[in-house]
Amino acid sequence: MPDFKLQLKTFVEMLRNIEDEFKLHSLTPNEQAVFFTIMKSDEVCNISKIVDESGLSRSTVYKILRKLEDNNLVCLLYTSDAADE
């Protein structure tokens, strides 16, 4: 059991370091939801996937994506089929 506690402590410390490095504590809950939806995706994440998984409106997701990009947390790729999204 002590090994599990040590592993858990190490994991929590890693998460805190990541949060500090990316300044995630300054994001709103909606911004965090969008950011984590993108981060857990195994592939390029499109707007429809973010809207579906976050439960936020399309316009809210677009606003948040622009803010995340302005803060250099994500890089948006605009494709020719983006109009279909």
Steps between C-alpha positions, in 0.01 A plus 500: 500500500779752573621456141156602371499810719844599374390450139187703560698780665744505208213510251330790679828693508541444126149628436567810708820567308315468170226729625758757610702476180199551274331740745186286488384632837428833327253338257127499561326163540372524140848581370639205695231274354595598145873473570472155659269378221772589252779353711331164546433462129720245324476683172435844359198631684233680298243750625212251488683258728577776750137620498369145546738403779500830691126564475570865418348695215689533173541876540633459855751239383619730218554787746687274740716355221605850395591584860696176542683573176576857612653350817704252291328198657368365170575547134197525274518350153255631246417258221291527187237270651475721812197668346320166521558490875 
